[in-house]
Amino acid sequence: MTFAPRTWVVGEVVTAATMNQEIRDQLNSMFAAWTSYTPTWTASTTNPVLGNGSLTGVYMKVGRTCHVQVELSCGTTTTYGSGNWSLGLPFTSTNSGGLRIGVAQASGSIRAAGQVTVNTSASTFGLWFPATGSVSNLSAATATVPYTWASTNFLRCSFTYETAS
């Protein structure tokens, strides 16, 4: 947890409690454990259903900088929807500065390196992979990109973006 910096007043008596809150607690927040969150998983046409798979996320927020890691593990009852996938962010992104890019890895019938994109003022992030193992152009992740997803497949993402507040 971070707090807005204190505005000091001339002649103010500094106490241990004030110093602890303003300095110790701020520094401790930068060394704390990452916070867990559960990302949403949607698609542009029909939403996927997690079923017995798992979708987890963790983040570390320092000021307005948010570091994120997300992992999707597909289960036997997971369905993959239709259309381009999006996953939820822990905080809405800023409305300035343009697109942010991170890394993604899909592990299934092949291991595919991809990108995460965070648009301005967004509450979700997009995923981009080669459409097949033989092309290098990136396409939005779908039920069939970068391959036909199945039980035991994994998706791992890691990225940093600026939050709106």
Secondary structure, DSSP 8 states (H G I E B T S, - for coil): ---------TT----HHHHIIIIIHHHHHHHS--EEE---EEESSB--B-TT-EEEEEEEEETTEEEEEEEEE--TT-B--BS-EEEE-SS-B-SSS--EEEEEEEESSSEEEEEEEE-TT-SEEEEEEESSTT--SEEE-BTTBSS---TT-EEEEEEEEEB--
